[in-house]
Amino acid sequence: MNNWYKKCREEIQFQYGDDWKLFCALLAATSPRKQVGANWKLAAKIYCWWIACNRTNAYAIPRKMFGVMSSMIPNVIRALRREELSGPKVRAFYEALCGNGDAVVVDIWMLRLFDYDKPTEKHRKEVVDYVIRAAAELGCEPAECQAEMWEHSVRRAGREPKSYLAAAVKQRQLNLFEEV
């Protein structure tokens, strides 16, 4: 296994220090229907805005400036207020990023892997159960097994999977240039 979640968590902890869980929450909250790089940039923009306004008034987020989809706004506000995120995919993604190896993220790529084009809650549960069984057979954590399966699903669709690490390193390089 590639330890995808562990590597991402370590980079997030490096870049965001004591706020690493807040950034994980923002990353999870802004992940629906976003490509990996765009997701990282959006979460980073919201985080920088939040710091710039002294961490006050989560309801004042300038939605149009960041391109936050209206469906994301409630979870972004929850993240900024350090409240529990809503939705099984978003919550599981947050948990996996924070180190819960038992969390299984079921997004559209995971559902496509199982040929579910109109997913139901039953389908989501079937995917979670399958990942848990596969992880037990492979001797790894379900979260990391899910990450490997996600990569396979993206490749199966003829795309190259992206990693948050590439976006994180790019952000770190930009930060270095700003300091010079």
C-alpha positions in Angstrom: 0.0 0.0 0.0 1.1 3.6 -0.7 0.0 5.0 2.7 -1.8 7.8 0.8 -3.7 9.2 3.7 -0.7 9.0 6.0 1.5 10.9 3.5 -1.2 13.5 3.0 -1.8 13.9 6.7 2.0 14.4 7.3 2.1 17.1 4.6 -1.0 18.9 6.0 0.5 18.8 9.5 3.7 20.2 8.2 2.0 23.1 6.3 -0.8 23.9 8.8 0.7 23.0 12.2 -1.9 23.3 15.0 -4.6 24.0 12.4 -4.0 20.7 10.5 -7.4 19.3 11.5 -9.1 22.5 10.4 -7.5 22.2 7.0 -8.5 18.5 6.8 -12.1 19.6 7.5 -11.9 22.3 4.8 -10.4 19.8 2.4 -13.2 17.3 3.1 -15.9 20.0 3.0 -14.8 21.3 -0.4 -14.1 17.9 -2.0 -17.5 17.0 -3.6 -17.3 17.4 -7.4 -13.8 18.9 -7.3 -10.6 17.7 -8.9 -7.8 17.1 -6.5 -5.7 20.2 -7.3 -8.7 22.5 -7.4 -9.9 21.1 -4.1 -6.6 21.8 -2.4 -6.5 25.3 -3.7 -10.0 26.1 -2.7 -9.5 24.8 0.9 -6.2 26.8 1.1 -8.0 30.0 -0.1 -10.7 29.6 2.5 -8.2 28.8 5.2 -6.1 32.0 4.3 -9.3 34.1 4.3 -10.3 32.7 7.7 -6.9 33.5 9.2 -6.9 37.0 7.6 -10.3 37.8 9.3 -9.0 36.6 12.7 -11.2 33.5 12.7 -14.5 35.3 13.1 -17.9 35.0 11.5 -17.8 31.8 9.5 -21.1 32.9 7.9 -19.4 35.8 6.1 -17.4 33.6 3.7 -17.2 35.4 0.3 -18.7 32.5 -1.7 -18.3 34.1 -5.2 -14.7 34.9 -4.7 -13.7 31.4 -3.9 -16.1 29.5 -6.2 -17.6 27.5 -3.4 -20.6 25.6 -4.6 -23.7 26.3 -2.7 -24.0 22.7 -1.6 -20.6 23.0 0.1 -21.3 26.1 2.1 -23.0 24.4 5.1 -20.0 22.0 5.6 -17.5 24.8 5.1 -19.2 26.7 7.9 -19.2 23.6 10.0 -15.5 23.1 9.4 -14.7 26.7 10.3 -16.8 26.4 13.5 -15.1 23.0 14.3 -18.4 21.2 14.1 -19.1 17.7 12.8 -19.3 17.6 9.0 -22.4 16.3 7.2 -22.7 13.5 4.7 -21.1 10.1 4.7 -18.5 10.8 2.0 -17.3 14.1 3.5 -17.3 12.7 7.1 -15.4 9.6 6.0 -12.9 11.7 4.0 -12.2 13.9 7.0 -11.8 10.9 9.3 -9.4 9.2 6.9 -7.3 12.4 6.5 -7.1 12.7 10.3 -5.8 9.2 10.7 -8.8 6.9 11.2 -7.7 3.9 9.3 -11.2 2.3 9.5 -12.8 5.2 7.5 -13.9 4.2 4.0 -14.5 7.0 1.6 -17.1 6.2 -1.0 -17.2 8.8 -3.7 -18.2 8.6 -7.4 -14.9 6.9 -8.3 -15.4 4.2 -5.8 -19.0 3.7 -6.9 -17.9 3.5 -10.6 -15.4 0.8 -9.7 -18.4 -1.3 -8.7 -20.4 -0.2 -11.8 -23.0 1.7 -9.8 -24.2 4.5 -12.0 -27.2 5.5 -9.8 -25.9 4.8 -6.3 -28.1 4.2 -3.4 -27.3 3.9 0.3 -27.3 0.1 -0.1 -24.6 0.4 -2.8 -22.5 2.7 -0.5 -22.8 0.1 2.3 -21.8 -2.7 -0.1 -18.7 -0.8 -1.2 -17.7 -0.1 2.4 -18.2 -3.8 3.4 -16.2 -4.9 0.4 -13.3 -2.6 1.2 -13.3 -3.7 4.8 -13.1 -7.4 3.7 -10.4 -6.7 1.1 -8.3 -4.8 3.7 -8.6 -7.7 6.1 -7.4 -10.1 3.5 -4.5 -7.8 2.4 -3.6 -7.0 6.0 -3.9 -3.3 5.7 -6.2 -0.5 7.0 -9.5 0.0 5.1 -8.7 3.6 4.4 -5.5 2.8 2.6 -7.2 -0.1 0.8 -9.9 2.3 -0.4 -7.2 4.8 -1.6 -5.6 2.1 -3.7 -9.0 1.1 -5.1 -9.8 4.7 -5.9 -6.5 5.0 -7.9 -7.4 1.9 -9.8 -10.9 3.2 -10.6 -9.5 6.5 -11.9 -7.0 4.6 -14.1 -9.7 2.2 -15.3 -11.5 5.3 -16.7 -8.4 6.2 -18.7 -7.2 9.0 -16.3 -4.1 9.5 -14.3 -4.9 9.8 -10.6 -3.8 13.0 -8.9 -2.6 13.3 -5.3 -3.0 16.1 -2.8 0.8 15.8 -2.3 1.5 17.4 -5.7 -0.9 20.3 -4.9 0.6 20.6 -1.4 4.2 20.8 -2.7 3.2 23.4 -5.3 1.6 25.4 -2.5 4.7 25.1 -0.4 6.8 26.3 -3.3 4.6 29.3 -3.8 4.8 30.1 -0.1 8.6 30.0 -0.3 8.6 32.5 -3.2 6.3 34.8 -1.2 8.8 34.8 1.7 11.7 35.9 -0.6 
